[in-house]
Amino acid sequence: MSFSAWLSEFNRILIVFVPCVIFGIVTGFLPLFFIFGLIIYGLWTARQLVELKQWLDGGAEIEQAPEYLGIADQHVSSVVDLQKDNLAKQKDLEDLVSQFNEMIAALPDAVVILAASGEILSANQAASVLLQIDPSTDLNTRITQLIRDPAFTGFFFAGKYDQPLEIRGAAASEPELSIRIFSFGENRLVLIAQDMSQSARIYKMRRSFILNASHELRTPLTVIIGYLESLSEHCGLPSECKTAVQSADVQAQRMKQLVEDLLTLSRIESTAAIEKNIDAISVAAFIAEVVKDSKRSVWFVDHQIHIQIETGAMLKGNAQEIHSVISNLVNNAIKHTKARTNIHVIWRLVEDDAAEFLVEDNGEGIAAEHLARLTERFYRVDAGRSREKGGTGLGLSIVKHIVERHEGELTIHSELGKGAIFSCRFPAKRLEYMG
Ligand code: ADP
């Protein structure tokens, strides 16, 4: 308590008691006037306390702060200081919240805050453009009632939000959206929808450019290869010319393979997933055919290939594509390993009645840092060596796409010096059994 507060309280006592003492002495009833002074002082103090309580109960508004003399004034000014401090902090917080709201409103992506059960708690302006959610009238409506795409409903209720969901608008004019959901706080979700039309357009343009360029290259290449082949067979060609022609032929063949792989990739990327109700293929027969052909490859140097067919399951899929998967993996096992490597080519049933096509070799294997990137286009562990062997770096990318188009999964296990295992698993719904 400050000295000035005590001084002001002392002044109050003087204001009450000095007149009482003077009247007491003048009238000769000093004790009576002293008691009278005490009562007045007590009532004054009590009134101040009641006022103080009413002020505090009424929210302690700074403008309505009571003015006192004495020690109570000290308490009032402490409360007023505290209030001023709180008001300043509240303003800072309000500024921060309004800046945050302005930022969310300015975002080109739709941002919707949801309760865990899906009710909309707030949405920004972009949500009305991209998702047709009106931030003023659609609050408390379930998001699944407004985004009626079955893919979204499935995605929302599955609750697995680690991957974005891509949905296309029903009409051609509606944007293609990438939707992500994150959980935060207590039982809250934030949904972010991004307009992908622009990047989808660029992606389509890039794909059609690759497709057109590959098509345009194919015919002249076939003609060049034809001439090179007839030239190399030409008996009168001097030996130095023959070597040059042969080397040009090898390079032209490589280019042809690259063009073919690019065309395959473009085709499988631009067509829909493979239906389930199509004819079933004999994987066992394809394995036998591919292995037989692969033994004619220039890279086949005494490799030991063991075929293991453990199931009669037939695969419902595209024959040409499944042939390409088997051929790519078997030829890789020959091309990227040394002479006399053991290669196991297996077709068998695994858990959940799924079937697995597996190619395992005991070659030099692949270092761990490359494994995750092997299925990227043009990714090669050793680009120089792969090129020498006629590799394009597109094989595993094609395999992965085809397997996924058949609802399967490609997994690669390898350790340096310990060989490699390439496994393609297809679910039971993709299998058929004869007889
Ligand atoms: P490529 O045309 O070079 O064979 P792929 O996409 O088929 O392209 O394979 C990518 C890379 O993976 C290859 O360049 C090679 O380095 C590695 N690879 C593939 N299969 C094997 C294997 N069985 N053993 C070791 N490395 C392999």
Boltz pocket constraint, residues with backbone or C-beta under 6 A from the ligand:
constraints:
  - pocket:
      binder: B
      contacts: [[A, 328], [A, 329], [A, 332], [A, 333], [A, 334], [A, 336], [A, 337], [A, 361], [A, 363], [A, 364], [A, 365], [A, 366], [A, 374], [A, 376], [A, 379], [A, 380], [A, 381], [A, 382], [A, 386], [A, 387], [A, 390], [A, 391], [A, 392], [A, 393], [A, 394], [A, 395], [A, 396], [A, 397], [A, 420]]
      max_distance: 6.0
